[in-house]
Amino acid sequence: MKNKTRLLAAALACALVLTGCGPRRTEPEPYPEPAGSESAKTVAYVPLDDRPDNVERVVYLAESLGYALAMPEADWYRTALDGQPLNENGTQYGNVGRLYRWVLEQEEAGCDRYILSLDQMLFGGLVSSRAVTAEACAVTLPDGGTIHLQEMLENLMAVLSSDPDNVVWLLDSVMRLAPTVGYQGGTLEEYNWLRDFGSLPRETLEGEQLTFEGILDSYSWGPHKENLWNQTAAEHDGVKNGEALSRYLSAREGKLTFSGLVQEILRQPGHENFRLMVGIDDSSLEDCIQKNEIAYLRQGLRTDRAGNPLDWILAGVDDLAFKAVVRMYLDETGWRGDTAAVRYYGGTGDRPACEYDSQPLATVVAEHLDLFGLTESANHRAAGLQILVLTQPVDEDRRSGYYEALIRDLKECREQNWPVILIDAGNGRYGTAFHEALAEEAELGWLLSYAGFLDMAIVTGTALSHGVARYAVLKDGGRTEAMDRAFARTLADSVIKDFCYKNVVRNDLLAYVRSDLGGDPNNFWTPEIDREAVQARLESGMDSAVKDVIKNLQRSNFFALEPGEERGWGGVALENYRFPWDRAFEIGMDIRLGEFTEPHERILGIYYQ
């Protein structure tokens, strides 16, 4: 890439300057970040929305690879649920016109790396993309003028394609089976019956039938030409439900229209510097309404002259930015791939990890291995990477046996110094037992990556992108102190949120909001409740829940390719707990680290100071 004037990255500051509580710390006291991060390579990043998986966690991952994310103002990509304070422009969704201008300004300033969420750039965020309206086609620009959405998209891609040194990753999604509850009046009842409608089998379109018009027609017809629209309207009587169904189908049409337009533009000469990654959002194993959409977009994916993919369509949406930033790094550093041994525990690796997946778990894993240039090896002793996956239990009475077998193999990996990516795809079926056993018996800070907190559709992409990122950095040998510290934040965030929040504190909060406050855990504003009381409950719950996990991390060593290169974790401090969307589903938090130490002494499989 040519030498350009770099932007000043303010992403981390943006992530930290959020409302929340005071510090919640564990000793030793953290110390300031080392100098040198200002030399990082800048990536202009427009996130899917303002949730932690699309902001803070992408910042950590990017910094662990030597990148700094330049991001627009948070208000421009923020989503507000019903009843919550609106954005500065008076909407519940992101400011498309300002984001468009912001990206053009980055290009004028000399940026040459981009990761852009199309759902945000075109519709104002993921939630808004499920509720596309005709008005969305007219975009208001910062100067008060307007531009048609299609013209805006074409202009943006023309500008970014005009510089062959640019690397542009576009992130898109296949619309999920139902719109969002609590957004623009959407109710749980409406969500349920629209999802049922979306899940109904459709005729499978192939060959000349697989066209945009054919897909629109298939929305309302079953495989035997039964009228699904009439059937649904009869089951859910009333004009209001008919209007909701009409809006739903219109949103699908609008979403597919622009996804197809993006592919059409990319197929034109001069767009070889673009990469497209499409995520499948909330799907089903059945021949649902998404099936023909997925096939339509899949046939438009590009390859280079050697047959290597330029575009991908994969399970998961909230992990798209993770996958894009890692592939960007792998491509830039000339990553040649490696071998990986995948071992499943629980007996259901050949099935979808949950009801929202459209493919068996093993298939999802295999597709992500291809994305990162990994070849699956049947001999785990000869593989470069070890991927251990806990699935849902095929036999409930043997649950403890499944995760105990995984932990035994994890300990062997530690003894042999085999790098490990750990995936909990148990979908909550093990309660807290698996996490408690890991915190007691394993060395959590030694892992390359861990995922389990997120929806099952995206745990694979999250774990593999983070794990491959760290492994590639270690193999490349060019890591810095700042990159190591960002990696530690990435791993700590994954482990703590899953072990401590998901199955412990969150369950308490759900009951507290419903029973004690009479509110809705999915939105603290409808009805409006005592949010300070919820915040206090979160802080006290996390203070108690994190102790054992933080102790484990602080007594861990980081994985090193050679045992003699190991060093130990220092202090881990958590502060500024917050609810990004004022709902209990996820939390944000800031992670600060103490100075790294000499390797900890190992006693009985755990490293102690």
N, C-alpha and C positions, 0 to 999 in steps of 0.2 A: 504494500500500500504506500502511496506517496505521502510525503511529509506534509501534514496540514496543521494549521493552527488548531490546537485542541481546546475543547470547552472546559470550563470549570465545573466539576461534578458536585452537585449539592444533594445527591440522593439520600445519603445517610442522614444529613441534617434534616431533610424533609421527613424522613421516617421517624426521627426522634422528637421533632417538635410537634407533639400531639398531646392532647389533654389526657390526663391520667393521674395516678396516685404518686405519692412520694416514693423514695427508694425502698426496696426490699432486698437486703444484701446478706451475703454470707461471707465470712472472713476467709482469706485475707482480703484487705481492701484493694479494689482494682486500681490500676495505675493508668496514666494517659497512653493513648495510642502512639506507636513509634512513628517517626517521620518517614517520609518516602512514598506515602500513598498518592501524593500529588503527581507522581510520574506515571500513574496508571493510564491505560489506553481507554478512551472515552467511547461509550456506546449511547446513542440517543434512544431512549426507551419510553414508549407510550404504553402503560400497563392496561390490562384488561379492566381493572377497576382498582379500588383502594383497599382491598382486603390484604392481610399480611402475606398470603401466598403469592400475591402479585406485586408487592412492594418490598417490604423489609427483607423477606427471604430471598427475593431475586437480587437485591442489593448485596446481601451476604455472599451468595453464590458467585455473583459477578466479581466481587472483590477477591474472592478466593482464587480466581483465575487471572488476576491482574488487570481487571477492567474496572472502570468507574462509570456508573450510570448517570447520565444527565437526564433529568426528568422535568416535565412541565409542572406548573403549580398544582398542588393536590386537589384544589377545588375544580380544576378543569377535567379531572377524571374520576370524580367522586360519585357514588351512587347513594341516594337517600331513599329509604323505604317509606311507605305511607305514614304520614303524621310526623315525620322527622324534619328538622330544619332543611330548607331547600338550599341549593347551591347559589352562588352569587348571581347567576343569570336567571334565577327563579325557577329552575327545573330540578327534577329528581335525578337527572342523568348528566353525563359529561358535556363539556362545551366543545362540540365538534369543530366549529369555526376557529376557535382559538388554538385547538390542537393542530389543525391544518397549518395555520400560520406559524405555529411554534416549530413544526418539523421543517418548514421552508427556511426559517431563520437558522436552524442548526446547519442546514446545507450551505447557506450563505456564509456561515461562520467557519466552514471547513470540516465539518464532521464527515466521517466516511464509514461509520458503522451504525446500523439501525436495527432495532427490534420493535416492531409496530403491531399492536393489536388492532385488527380491522374492526372487531366488534366495538371497540372504543372509538376508533377514528371515524367510523361511519354512523354509529348509532348511539354513542355515548355510554357504552358499557355492555357487559354480558346480559344483565337483566333487561336493559332497554332493548337489546337486539331481539328479545323474545316478544316484544310488544311494538313492532315496527308499525308506523302509521304513514299515511300519505304525506302528512306535514313534514315528516323527517326528510323528505327529498329536497326541501328548501333549507339551505344552511346559511345562517346569519354569520357574517364575518365580523372581526373586531371593529372595523371601521363603519359598521352599520349596513354595508352592502350585503347582497345575497348571491349565492351560487348554487346551482343544482348539484345534488350529491354525486351524480355520475360524472359531471364535469370536474368536480373537486377531486374525485378519485383518479380520473385520467390525468389531470394536471400534476397531481402529486407523484404518480408513478413515472410520468414523463420527466419531471425534474430529477428524481432520484436515479433514473436510468441513464441520464445524460452524462454522468460521471462514471466511467467504467471501473474506477477504483473503489466505488461504494460497494459495501456488502449490506444487503437489505433483507432482513427476515420479516416476513408477513405472517401473522398468526390469525387463523380463522377458526370457525367452529361450525359443526352441524347442530342446528337447533335441537334442543332437548324435546322430550315428549310432551311437556306441558309448560305453560308460563309460570311466573314466580308468584307465590302466595305473598300477599301484603305489599304488592307493587301495583300502582294504578288500579286499586280496588280489587285485585285478584283475591279470591277466597279459597280456603282449603277444599270446600266442596267442589268449586269450579276446577281447581287443580286436579282433584281425583278423577272426575269424570272426563276431563280433557285428556288426562294421561291414559285412561282406559281407552278412549277413542283413538289416541295416537298409537296405542299398543296393538290394536286390532290388525290382523293380517291383511296385507294388500297383495294385489297381483304383482308378481315379479316381472319387471320389465327388462328385456334383453335386446341386444342388437339395435335395429332401427327403431324399436319402440322406446328405447331409453333416451328420451329427449326431455327438454324442459317442459314442453306442453304435455307430454305423456305423464310426467311426474305430477303435475298439477291436477290432471284428471284422476290419477290414482289415489289422491288424497281421500276422495269420497267413495271409492269403490273397493269392495272386497275381492278376493281371488276368483270368486264365482259371479262377479258383477252384481253382488248385492249392494244396495244403496246404504252405505254406512252413515251418511248424513241424516237420512230419514230415520234410521234406526236409533241414532243417538238423540235426535230431537224428540222422538216418541218416548224414550226412556227418561229424558230430562225435559219435561214439559215447560213451556213458557217462552215468550219472546226474548226475555233477557238471556236465557241460555243459548238461544239461536244466535243472538248477536255476539255472544262470547265465542261461539264456535266459528263464526264468520271472521272475527278478529284474529283468532288463532290461525286459521288457514291463510289469511292475508299476511300474517307475520311470517309464516313459513315461506310463502311465495316471495316476499320481499327479501328475506334472508338468502334464499337460494338464488335469486336474481343477481345479487351483488357478489355472491361467492362465484357464480358462473362467470360474471363479468371480469373479476380479478383473474381467473384462469385464462380467459380469452385474451386479456392484455398480455399476460406473461408468456403466452405462446408466440407472441409477435417477436421478431428479431430485435435485439438490443436489450433484452431483459435477462440476460444470462447471469447478471450479478444479483438477481433476486432468488430467494428461497421461500417456499410456501409450506407452512405446516398447519394442517387442519386437524382439530380435535373433535372427537365424537362425544357429545355431552349427554349424560343421563339417557341411556339407551335400554334395549331389551333384547333378549335372545330370540324373540319371535320375529316374524316377517312384518315388522312394524312400519310406521309411516316414514321412518328414517332410511329404510333399507334401499329404496330406489335413489334417494338423495345421495347416500354414501356411494353407491355404484356409479352415479352420474359424475360426482366429483372425482372419484378414483380414476375414471377413464380420462380425465383431464390432467392428471399428474404428469410432470415432465421428467425426462432423463437427459443426461448429456450424451455426447457422441459415443462414449464408451459404454453406455447403458447404466451409468450410475444415477441414482435418484437425485433430482433437484428439489422435489416436493414429496411430502408425506401426508398420509391420513392415518391417525392413530387414536386409540382410546384415550380419553382424558382431555380436559380443557384447562383446568387451573394449574396444570404442570407445563403448559406450552412454553412459557418464558424460560423455565428451567432448561428444557430440552434445547431451546434455540440458543441460549447463551453458551451452553456446553458444546453444541455442534459448531458454533462459531469459533470457539477456542480450539477444538480438535482440528478443524479445517485449517486454521491459521498456523498451527504448530506442526502440521504434517503427520498427525496421528495415524498409525498404521494398523490399529486394532489389536486385539488380543483374544485369548480363549477364556471361556467362562464355564464353570460347572454350576448347574442349577439343581438344587435339592429341595424337594417339597416335603412338608411335614403336616399331616392332617388328613390326607387321603382324598382331597377334592381339588387338586391342581388341574384336573381335566374338566372342571366346571367353571362357570362364571363366579367371580369372587363375591358378587352380590346381585340382587335383582335388577340393578341399573347397568349391568355390563351386557354388551352384545356379543362377547366372545369368551371362550374359556380362558382362565387365568394363564395357562401355559402358552396359549396363542398370543396373548397380550405381551407376555414376557419375551417370547421369541421375536415379535415385531420390534420391540424396543432394543433387543440385542442387535438386530440388523441396523437400526438407526445409529448405534454407537460403534459399529464395526466390530462387534464381538461374535465370535464363533463358539457355539455351544460344544462343550467337551463332555464325553461320557466318563472320562477318567478325572475325578476331582483332584487327584494327587498331582496331575500334570498340568492342571489349568492355571492360568494367570490370576483369575478372579474366582472367588467363591461367592455364590448367591444363595442364601438360605431363606426359604419362604415358608412361613407358617400359614396354612390355609384353614378354612373352616373345617371343623372335625366331622369326618364321615361317621364316627361313632362317638356319641356324647360321653359315654362311660370311659373312653380312653383319652379324654382331653389332656390330662396331665402327662400321659405317656408321650403324646405328640410333641409338646413343647420341651419336655425333658430330653427327648432324643435330639432336638435341635440344639439345646444348650450344650449337650455332650459334644456334638460336632463343632459347635462354636469354640469350645475350649480346646479341641484338637487343633482347630485353625490357629488359635492363639499360640499354642505350643509350637506349631510348625511355622509360625509367622506367615500364614496365608492371608492375604487381604480379603475382607468380608464386607459384602453388602447384605444388610438384614432387612427383610420385608415382613411386616405383620399384616397379612391379608385375612386374618381371622374374623374380621367384621364384628368385633366385640363379643364373639362367642366364648372367649376364654376369661371374660371379666378382667379382674386385676391380677389374676394368678400368674400369668405369663410375665407381666411386667415386674411384679414383685420378685419372681425367681431370677429374672435377668439382673435386676438391681442388686440382688444378694450374691449371685454366683458369677456373673460375667463382668467384663471390663468394658463398659459402655463407651468410654472415650477413645478406645482403640479401634472402633469400627470406622470403615470408610464412609458409611452412610446408613441411615435408618429411616424408614417411613412406615406409618401406621395411622397417624392422626387423621389424614385426609380421607375423603370419600374413596371407596375401594377402586373406583374407576381410574384414579390417578396415583395410587400408591406406587405402582410399578414404575411409571415414568419419573416420579419424584425420586425414589430410591436409586434407580439406575443412573439418572442424570447426575445426582450429587456424588454417587460413588465413583462413577467413571471419571468425573471431573477431578476428584482428589487423586485417583490412581494415575491419571494422565499427567497431572502436575508433578507427582513424585517421580514418575518415569522421565519426564522432561528435565527435571533438575533445576528449573529456573525460579523456584518459588522464593518468596520474600517473607519477612516477619509479618508484614501486613496481610499477605495472602494466608498464612497459617492461622492468624487470629480470626480472619473472616471465616475460614473453614471451621474453626472451633465454634463460632457462633451458629453456623449452619447446622452442625451436628447437635449442639446443645438445644437449639430451638426445636428440632424434630423430636428429640427424645423427651424433653421436659413437657412439651405440650401434649404428647400422646400418653406418656406414663402418668403424669400428674394432673393434667386438666381433663382430658377426654373422658376417662372412666372413673374419675374420683371427684374433682371439684365441680365439673359441669353437671354431673348428676345431682349433686346437692343444690346447685344453683337453679336447675330446672324445677325442682320441688319447691324451693324457697320462693321463686318468682310466682309460681302458680298458686301455691297454698297460702303462703304468708302475705304476699303482696297483691294477690288477685290479678296478676298481669299475664302477659304473653311472653314467654322466653324468646320467641322469634322476633319480637319488636317491643322494646321497653317504652315506646311512645303510644301504643294503641292497645289497651288504655295506658295513659301516662302513669308511671309508677315512680317510687322513690329510687331514682337511679344512684344516688349516693349510697343508699343502703345496699344496693346490689354490688356496687364497687367495693364497699367495705367487706362484703361477704366473699367476694373474689379474692381480695388481698389476704384475708385471714385464712381462707381455704388453701391458697397457694403457699403461704408461709409454712403451713403444716405439711402439705403434700410433697414439697420439693426436697425436703431435707436429705432423704436417703439417696435420691438420684444425684443431687449435687455432690454429696459426699463421694459417691462412686466416680463421678467425672473428675473430681479433684484428686482422686487417688489413681487415676488412669494415666497410661502413657499413650501418646499418639502412635499410630501405626507408622512404621518406617520400613523401607524395602530391605534394609540391613539392620539387624538388632542393635548393632553398635551405634546407630544413628538415632535411636529413640530419645525422646525427652518427655517430661511429664507436664500434665495440665497444672495450672496454678489456680488461683481463686476464681470462682464463678459467681457473678453478682446479677441478680434480677431486679429490675425496677420498671416503673411506669407501666404497670399492668393496665390494660384498657380493652374495651369492647368496640372494635372499629365500626361495626354497623349497629351498635346498640342492640345486640342480640346475644344470646348465650352460646350460639353455635361455635364461634371461635373467639380467641383473644389475641391481642398483640402484647408484646413485652419487649423491653430493651435488655440486652445481654452485654455485660461488661466483664472483662477478663483480667485476672492478675497476671503477673509475670510468669512465663513458662519456667519450669524447673528442670533440674537434672532428673534422670529416670527414677521413678519410684521403685522401692524394693518390693519384690513379689513374694507374697506369703499366701499359700493355699489358694492360688489362682487369682488373687486380687492384689493390686499394687497399693501399698500403704506408704505414707510418709513416715 
